Amino acid sequence: MARDASSAAAVRRFTADLRDIRGRLLADLLPIADIADLLAAVRSRRELPREGLTHSGIEYTVHGAGCRMVSSDGREVDVDLVTDPVLGRVVEAFDAWRIRSYLDEAADGGHNHEDIVEACIHLAREGHLREVVEGRWFALPDAPVGCLSNPRAATNGRPS
């Protein structure tokens, strides 16, 4: 049980930092509304570079179907756009690999993949997360719905 609580606490740290870093990134890039809009601004509208640094110190890198964001103090979070089969649209989502990468960056190793997946499933059952693709992709409960004009650009459940 202690291990489960520890893994859940680690996932909560990731989601808190995701909210913080993503929020500051988007505030700095107004009128960019969400990560899907950021991808469109980089790829189709060519308004922003693929990699950048905002005035509040958030580094971003657009990749595959998502975006990696790093705060000025080194906290790193990453999301992909994944098709939510319930909504039929893309949402900003993360998986255990992204959480473990964050934990390694935060020098908080020791949580294996299965521990993180189980913690995410537990937090989804409690309403703290949404399970987008069973046992694989998760999102914040209030995860923004992407506004991609081409939803095929999302990963559809595959890592990028």
N, C-alpha and C positions, 0 to 999 in steps of 0.2 A: 504493500500500500504506500509506503514512503516513496518508493521509486515512481509509482503512478503520480503521486502528488508533486514530486520533483519534476517530472516530465511535463505535467500540466502547467506548473509554474513557469517552466522554460518556454512553452508555447505561448503563454500569456505575455511573457516579456517580448517575444517576437511580435505578437499582434499589437502590443502597445507601441513598440518602436515603428512598426509598419504604419500605424495611424499617424504617429508624430511626423515621421520622415516624409511619407507620402503627402500629408497635409501641407507641410512646409514647401515641398517641391511644387505642388499645384498652386499654392498661394503666390509663390515667386513667379510662376509661369502664366498667371492669368492673362488671357481668358481661357487657357487650356483647362478643360473641365475634369478630365479623368485620364487614366493611362491609355485607353483606346484613342482618345483625342490626341494625346502626346504622340502615339505611334503614327497617327494620320498626319500630324504636323511635321513629323520627321520624314515619313516615307512619301506620302502622296502630295501634300501641300508644300513640302520642302521649305517650311518656315523656320525650322530649328535643326541644329546639327544632331547627329546620332549620339554624340557624347557632349555633355555640357556641365557647367558649374553655375549654380544660381547665386544670386546676391547674398543669400543667407548661408551659403556654403554647402548646399546639397549637390553632390555629383550624381549625374544620371547617365546611364548607358542603355539605349534602346537595343534590344536583341531579339532574334527569333520572333516569338509571339509575346514579348513582354518587356520589362524594364527592371534594371538593377539600380537601386538608389543607395547612396552612401552619405551619411551625415558627416559634418566636419570633425566629429569626435570618433569616426571610424565605424560606427554602427552601420551594418549593411543588410538591406532587405531586398527581396526580389519577388516579383509577381509575374505571372503569365496571364494572358487572356485565354480563358477556357470556356467552351460552350457548355452552358448549364442546360442539361436535358429537360429539366422541369420548366425553366423559363423560355428555352429555345433561343437564348441569346448568350453572348459572351459576358463573362464576369471576370473581375480581377481575382485570381486564385493563387494559392501556394500549395506546396506539397511538403512531405517530410524532408526531402532532400534540401529544399530551400531553408527550412527551419534548422536542420543540422548544420548547414553552411553558416548560417547566422550564429549558431551556438559556438561553432569552432572559431569564428571571428571574434566572438565575445569571450574566448578562452573558457568556455563552459561546456567542455566535451563530456563524454561519458553517457550520453543518451543515444541508444541505438535507434535504428530506423523504426523497428517495431514499437518501441516505447513511445516515440513521437506520434506515430499513426494512431496508436491506442489512445493517447492523450487528446489528439484532435477529435477522434470519434466521441470520446467522453465529453469534451467541451461542446461538440455539436449537439449532443443529446441534451445538454444543459442549456442550450440556446446561446452560448458564447461564440460559436462558429456555425457556419453552414457547411454541410458535406455536399459538395458539388458533384463529384464523381466518387462513388462509393469506395471508401478506403484509400483514396488516392489524392483527390484535389479538394481543398477546403477554401473557404472565403470568410471574410468578416460577415457578421449577420446582416449588416447594412451595406454589403459590398456593392459598389457602383456597377451598374449594368453598362457594358461597353456600348459605344455607338458606332461600331465599325460599319462602314458601308459594304465591306466584303467579309462576312463572318467566317468564310473559309480560311481567313488569315489566322484564326485562333487555332490552338493546338488540338482541340477536340479530344482532350484527355491524354495527349502525348507530350512528354517533356520536350522543351526546345533546346 
